[in-house]
Amino acid sequence: MQKAVFGGGCFWCLDALFRQLAGVSSVESGYAGGLDPHPNYESVCSGKTGHAEVVQIEFDPEQISFDDLLATFFSSHDPTTLNRQGHDVGTQYRSVIVAQDSAQYEAALSCIAALNDKGLFDKPIVTEVLKKMPFHQAEEYHQDYFTRHPEQGYCAVVIGPKLARFRAQFASRLKPT
């Protein structure tokens, strides 16, 4: 098993999407990329800790590759907007990859270069690629939030439609239901 850490806006969205993929055994919402050794939701949302909302994914590389996870990540949010995803604004919502080793770091940089070269986005990708740093698990109420609260406003209006598009786009990579 290997781990990958991605941030692309609210961690509830990425948590809901990555849980769907075959080969992903666990997803944890949390914080990474900042200096506070004990971040929490309130401090991260203040924008003063330097952390981003992220998900830590445990995956089986024999079932799903890191490159497949990168493809999922880049299709799941707008990697060209600095410190924002939709109405979520602030450094905590930045697009970020926290590479767990040199292979992931190089793969992430290569993927970004290839996507920019292909011109798949209207603007250059601003996703930050960081070398391994601490992951801090978010509070329990943030874990698997969409599954537990699909009727909550943000979940119904933002995550639900995004998840439906994701399931259609990645149908061949989803866990059996």
DALIN-V482955 format. One record per residue. N is the residue number from 0. SS is DSSP state (H for helix, E for strand, - for the rest). PHI is phi in radians with two decimals (none if undefined). D_FIRST is the distance of its C-alpha to the first C-alpha in Angstrom with 2 decimals. Layout:
n/ss/phi/d_first
N/SS/PHI/D_FIRST
N/SS/PHI/D_FIRST
This chain:
n/ss/phi/d_first
0/-/none/0.00
1/E/-2.25/3.79
2/E/-2.12/7.01
3/E/-2.46/10.32
4/E/-2.25/13.74
5/E/-2.30/16.72
6/E/-2.27/20.27
7/E/-2.66/22.84
8/-/1.70/25.50
9/-/-1.08/25.27
10/H/-1.18/21.82
11/H/-1.06/22.95
12/H/-1.14/23.01
13/H/-1.10/19.56
14/H/-1.00/18.16
15/H/-1.09/20.15
16/H/-1.24/19.18
17/H/-1.14/15.40
18/-/-1.09/15.40
19/-/-1.37/17.14
20/E/-1.41/14.64
21/-/-1.08/13.22
22/-/1.69/9.48
23/E/-1.64/9.31
24/E/-1.66/8.73
25/E/-2.72/10.45
26/E/-2.38/12.85
27/E/-2.16/14.93
28/E/-1.42/18.17
29/E/-2.99/19.35
30/E/-2.32/21.12
31/E/-2.70/20.54
32/-/1.60/22.85
33/-/-2.07/25.76
34/-/-1.78/27.64
35/-/-1.15/28.23
36/-/-1.28/26.16
37/-/-2.40/26.54
38/-/-1.25/26.54
39/-/-2.42/27.34
40/H/-0.99/28.12
41/H/-1.09/31.80
42/H/-1.23/31.47
43/H/-1.15/28.93
44/H/-1.15/31.23
45/-/-1.22/34.11
46/-/1.40/32.64
47/-/-1.65/33.52
48/-/-1.57/30.17
49/-/1.48/28.72
50/-/-1.38/25.48
51/E/-1.95/24.14
52/E/-1.27/22.78
53/E/-2.40/19.10
54/E/-2.14/16.02
55/E/-1.83/12.63
56/E/-1.92/10.02
57/E/-1.81/6.50
58/E/-2.46/5.54
59/-/-1.70/4.78
60/-/-1.15/6.75
61/-/-1.43/8.84
62/-/-1.84/10.12
63/-/-2.56/10.56
64/-/-1.52/11.03
65/H/-1.08/11.46
66/H/-1.07/15.11
67/H/-1.14/15.10
68/H/-1.14/13.86
69/H/-1.07/16.67
70/H/-1.06/19.10
71/H/-1.09/18.43
72/H/-1.02/18.87
73/H/-1.23/22.06
74/H/-1.54/23.52
75/-/-1.67/23.04
76/-/-2.73/25.37
77/-/-1.67/28.13
78/-/-1.39/26.77
79/-/-1.81/30.41
80/-/-1.78/31.66
81/-/-1.43/31.62
82/-/1.02/30.79
83/E/-2.91/31.21
84/E/-2.47/29.93
85/-/1.04/32.87
86/-/-1.49/34.75
87/E/-1.48/32.09
88/E/-2.17/33.47
89/-/2.46/32.47
90/H/-1.07/30.10
91/H/-1.19/27.63
92/H/-1.85/27.26
93/-/-1.21/26.68
94/E/-1.47/24.26
95/E/-2.62/21.63
96/E/-2.13/18.31
97/E/-1.84/16.88
98/-/-1.15/15.05
99/-/-1.56/12.40
100/-/-2.81/13.65
101/H/-1.15/16.58
102/H/-1.14/14.98
103/H/-1.13/14.10
104/H/-1.05/17.56
105/H/-1.15/19.35
106/H/-1.10/17.74
107/H/-1.14/18.81
108/H/-1.11/22.26
109/H/-1.14/22.69
110/H/-1.09/21.88
111/H/-1.08/24.38
112/H/-1.07/26.96
113/H/-1.14/26.68
114/H/-1.12/27.06
115/H/-1.13/30.00
116/H/-1.09/31.54
117/H/-1.31/31.41
118/-/1.15/33.09
119/-/-1.23/31.04
120/-/-2.03/31.90
121/-/-1.18/35.44
122/-/-2.26/34.62
123/-/-1.11/32.32
124/-/-1.25/28.78
125/-/-1.94/28.75
126/-/-1.00/25.03
127/E/-1.47/24.37
128/E/-1.99/21.57
129/E/-1.96/20.82
130/-/-1.37/19.11
131/-/-0.83/16.68
132/-/-2.59/18.60
133/-/-1.05/18.37
134/-/-1.84/17.02
135/E/-2.05/19.40
136/E/-1.12/18.72
137/-/-1.28/21.68
138/-/-0.99/24.07
139/H/-0.95/23.23
140/H/-1.17/25.65
141/H/-1.53/23.63
142/-/-1.31/20.49
143/-/0.88/20.44
144/H/-1.05/23.97
145/H/-1.07/24.88
146/H/-1.06/24.19
147/H/-1.48/26.33
148/-/-2.42/29.02
149/-/-1.10/29.47
150/-/-1.48/33.21
151/-/-1.04/33.01
152/H/-0.86/34.79
153/H/-1.08/32.03
154/H/-1.12/29.66
155/H/-1.19/32.41
156/H/-1.51/33.78
157/H/-1.80/30.84
158/H/-1.28/27.50
159/H/-0.94/28.91
160/H/-1.11/30.38
161/H/-1.13/27.44
162/H/-1.16/25.11
163/H/-1.11/27.67
164/H/-1.11/27.79
165/H/-1.07/24.01
166/H/-1.07/23.88
167/H/-1.21/26.69
168/H/-1.22/25.24
169/-/-1.98/21.72
170/H/-0.91/22.89
171/H/-1.27/21.25
172/H/-1.86/17.71
173/E/-1.42/18.15
174/-/-1.14/16.93
175/-/-1.11/19.82
176/-/-1.82/22.29
